[in-house]
Amino acid sequence: MRHVDPSWSLSLGSKLSAHVLMTDRSHGDFSLDQPRHVLNERQRGLVDASWAYLEQVHGRSVIQINQAGEHKERPGDALCTNVAEAPLAIQVADCAPVALISMDGTLGMAHAGWKGIVKGVLDSTCSEIRRLGDQPSIAVVGACIQPTHYEFGYSDLKFIERIFGPSIRSKTLEGRLALDLPELVRVALERNGIHKIIFLGGCTGSSSQYWSHRTNLDKERQVMVAWIDRES
């Protein structure tokens, strides 16, 4: 399957390899406001297969994908597949896109904002991967907003802290209360037995490389796409 250079790759054995690609502004807008044919052309320019992607709703539902391009724009916040060469994509502008990979080639993708994490989107994605294959052992987390630019209200932060612990509390550059979203993702993943976590880095709230809803009220979206390849 033809594709551009991924942001991260790993050979899984059994002639399978996992790939993750995080886009930025230079790759174009992947929001669902784009006409379908524009999205399809933009997607195939990066990974030349039909992508599966969702109308994300900050929930915890997981959609199983049985063939490439299935369930386009269905409401949900996570995707799973045990099918090779079926790209899964998550659109973001501050939330964390998370790829979950098991060594047998089962793949999941989750849209992990704080509301979805509290509702259990990472838990349900891990459960679905285990149902389809092996326990996910690796997570790749794409660009998202960092605590230095993620001021957060006291009551909501206290609520999250009661569930996930004090390490998720941080401060902005100005010294105001902030949520550490990457740390929240890390805690939630480790509770699901995933300890190999790769953070691709990048702050959507401060870098001109990315769109940010929180900082700029941007309507555009970057995307993180992941897929399993059959090695020749």
C-alpha positions as CSV (number, residue, x, y, z in Angstrom):
1,M,0.0,0.0,0.0
2,R,1.5,3.3,-1.1
3,H,2.0,5.9,1.6
4,V,4.2,8.9,2.6
5,D,6.8,8.5,5.4
6,P,5.0,7.8,8.7
7,S,5.8,9.7,11.9
8,W,6.3,6.3,13.7
9,S,6.6,2.7,12.6
10,L,7.2,-0.7,14.2
11,S,7.7,-4.2,12.8
12,L,5.3,-6.5,14.6
13,G,6.6,-9.8,13.2
14,S,4.5,-12.3,11.1
15,K,5.1,-10.0,8.1
16,L,3.1,-7.2,9.7
17,S,4.1,-3.6,10.5
18,A,2.3,-0.8,12.3
19,H,2.5,2.8,11.1
20,V,1.2,6.1,12.5
21,L,1.2,9.5,10.7
22,M,0.4,12.8,12.4
23,T,-0.4,15.6,10.1
24,D,-0.1,19.4,10.5
25,R,-1.3,22.5,8.7
26,S,1.0,21.8,5.7
27,H,-1.0,18.6,4.9
28,G,-4.3,20.5,4.7
29,D,-7.6,20.6,6.6
30,F,-9.2,17.2,7.6
31,S,-12.3,18.6,9.2
32,L,-15.6,17.1,8.2
33,D,-16.6,20.5,6.9
34,Q,-14.6,19.6,3.8
35,P,-16.6,18.1,0.8
36,R,-16.2,14.3,0.8
37,H,-14.3,14.2,-2.5
38,V,-11.8,16.8,-1.1
39,L,-11.2,14.7,2.0
40,N,-10.8,11.5,0.0
41,E,-8.3,13.1,-2.3
42,R,-6.3,14.6,0.6
43,Q,-6.4,11.3,2.5
44,R,-5.2,9.2,-0.5
45,G,-2.4,11.6,-1.0
46,L,-1.0,10.4,2.4
47,V,-2.1,6.8,2.6
48,D,-3.5,5.3,-0.6
49,A,-6.5,3.3,0.7
50,S,-9.9,4.2,1.8
51,W,-9.9,5.6,5.4
52,A,-12.3,5.0,8.2
53,Y,-13.1,8.1,10.3
54,L,-15.9,9.3,12.5
55,E,-18.1,12.2,13.5
56,Q,-16.6,12.6,16.9
57,V,-18.9,13.3,19.8
58,H,-16.7,13.2,23.0
59,G,-18.1,9.9,24.1
60,R,-16.8,6.3,24.6
61,S,-18.3,4.3,21.8
62,V,-16.0,2.1,19.6
63,I,-16.8,1.2,16.0
64,Q,-15.4,-2.0,14.6
65,I,-14.0,-1.7,11.1
66,N,-14.0,-4.9,9.0
67,Q,-12.9,-3.4,5.7
68,A,-11.1,-0.3,4.5
69,G,-13.2,2.8,4.5
70,E,-16.2,1.4,6.4
71,H,-18.5,3.6,8.5
72,K,-17.3,7.0,7.3
73,E,-18.6,9.8,9.5
74,R,-20.6,7.5,11.8
75,P,-20.9,9.1,15.3
76,G,-18.3,7.7,17.7
77,D,-15.0,8.4,19.2
78,A,-12.9,5.3,18.7
79,L,-12.2,2.7,15.9
80,C,-10.8,-0.8,16.0
81,T,-9.8,-3.3,13.4
82,N,-7.9,-6.6,13.0
83,V,-7.8,-6.1,9.2
84,A,-4.5,-5.1,7.5
85,E,-4.4,-2.1,5.1
86,A,-7.5,-0.5,6.6
87,P,-6.4,3.0,7.8
88,L,-8.1,4.4,10.9
89,A,-8.2,8.2,11.5
90,I,-9.0,10.6,14.3
91,Q,-9.4,14.4,13.6
92,V,-8.1,16.8,16.3
93,A,-7.5,20.4,17.1
94,D,-6.5,20.1,20.8
95,C,-7.6,16.7,22.0
96,A,-5.1,13.8,22.0
97,P,-5.3,11.3,19.2
98,V,-4.2,7.9,20.5
99,A,-3.2,4.8,18.5
100,L,-3.3,1.5,20.4
101,I,-1.5,-1.5,18.9
102,S,-1.2,-5.2,19.9
103,M,1.6,-7.4,18.6
104,D,-0.8,-9.6,16.6
105,G,-1.7,-6.6,14.4
106,T,-5.0,-5.5,16.1
107,L,-5.3,-1.7,15.9
108,G,-7.4,0.9,17.7
109,M,-7.6,4.7,17.4
110,A,-9.3,6.9,20.0
111,H,-10.2,10.6,20.2
112,A,-9.1,11.4,23.8
113,G,-10.2,14.7,25.1
114,W,-10.7,15.0,28.9
115,K,-14.5,14.4,28.7
116,G,-14.0,11.2,26.6
117,I,-11.3,9.9,28.9
118,V,-13.4,10.5,32.0
119,K,-16.3,8.6,30.2
120,G,-13.9,5.7,29.5
121,V,-13.0,6.0,25.8
122,L,-9.5,4.6,26.3
123,D,-10.9,1.8,28.5
124,S,-13.5,0.8,25.9
125,T,-11.0,0.9,23.1
126,C,-8.6,-1.4,25.0
127,S,-11.5,-3.8,25.7
128,E,-12.5,-3.9,22.1
129,I,-8.9,-4.6,21.0
130,R,-8.8,-7.5,23.5
131,R,-12.0,-8.8,22.1
132,L,-10.7,-8.8,18.6
133,G,-7.1,-9.9,19.3
134,D,-4.3,-9.6,21.9
135,Q,-3.9,-7.1,24.7
136,P,-2.7,-3.7,23.3
137,S,0.9,-3.2,24.4
138,I,1.9,0.0,22.7
139,A,0.3,3.4,22.4
140,V,1.3,6.3,20.2
141,V,-0.1,9.8,21.2
142,G,-0.2,12.5,18.7
143,A,0.1,16.3,19.0
144,C,-2.3,17.8,21.5
145,I,-2.6,20.8,23.7
146,Q,0.0,21.0,26.5
147,P,-0.7,22.2,30.0
148,T,1.2,25.5,29.5
149,H,-1.7,26.6,27.3
150,Y,-4.6,24.6,28.8
151,E,-6.1,26.8,31.6
152,F,-8.8,24.8,33.4
153,G,-11.5,25.5,35.9
154,Y,-11.0,24.5,39.5
155,S,-14.2,22.3,39.9
156,D,-13.6,20.3,36.7
157,L,-10.0,19.9,37.5
158,K,-10.8,18.7,41.0
159,F,-13.3,16.2,39.6
160,I,-10.7,14.7,37.1
161,E,-8.1,14.7,39.9
162,R,-10.4,12.6,42.1
163,I,-10.5,9.9,39.4
164,F,-7.0,10.0,38.0
165,G,-4.8,11.4,40.7
166,P,-2.9,14.7,41.4
167,S,-0.3,14.3,38.6
168,I,-2.8,15.6,36.0
169,R,-2.8,19.0,37.7
170,S,-0.5,21.6,36.2
171,K,-0.1,25.3,35.6
172,T,-0.1,27.6,32.5
173,L,2.7,29.8,31.5
174,E,0.9,32.6,33.5
175,G,0.7,30.4,36.6
176,R,-3.0,29.6,36.4
177,L,-4.5,26.1,37.0
178,A,-4.1,23.8,34.1
179,L,-4.9,20.3,33.0
180,D,-2.0,18.1,31.8
181,L,-3.8,16.3,29.0
182,P,-0.7,14.1,28.0
183,E,-0.4,13.0,31.7
184,L,-4.1,12.2,31.9
185,V,-3.7,10.0,28.8
186,R,-0.6,8.3,30.3
187,V,-2.4,7.5,33.5
188,A,-5.5,6.2,31.7
189,L,-3.3,4.0,29.4
190,E,-1.2,2.6,32.3
191,R,-4.4,1.6,34.1
192,N,-5.2,-0.5,31.1
193,G,-1.8,-2.2,31.2
194,I,-0.1,-0.2,28.5
195,H,3.3,1.0,29.6
196,K,5.1,1.6,26.3
197,I,3.7,5.0,25.3
198,I,5.3,7.1,22.6
199,F,4.5,10.8,22.6
200,L,5.0,12.3,19.2
201,G,5.1,15.8,20.8
202,G,3.8,19.1,19.6
203,C,1.5,21.6,21.3
204,T,-1.6,22.6,19.3
205,G,-2.2,25.5,21.7
206,S,1.1,27.3,21.0
207,S,2.6,26.1,17.7
208,S,1.8,27.7,14.4
209,Q,2.3,24.2,12.9
210,Y,-1.1,23.1,14.2
211,W,-4.7,24.3,14.4
212,S,-6.2,24.9,17.9
213,H,-9.8,25.3,18.8
214,R,-8.9,26.3,22.4
215,T,-6.4,29.0,21.5
216,N,-7.7,30.3,18.1
217,L,-11.2,28.9,17.8
218,D,-10.0,27.2,14.6
219,K,-12.5,25.1,12.7
220,E,-9.9,23.2,10.8
221,R,-8.5,19.9,12.0
222,Q,-5.3,18.0,11.7
223,V,-5.5,14.2,11.7
224,M,-3.7,11.2,13.0
225,V,-4.0,8.1,10.9
226,A,-2.7,4.6,11.7
227,W,-2.7,1.4,9.7
228,I,-1.2,-2.1,9.7
229,D,0.8,-3.0,6.6
230,R,1.6,-6.5,5.2
231,E,5.4,-6.6,4.7
232,S,6.5,-7.9,1.3
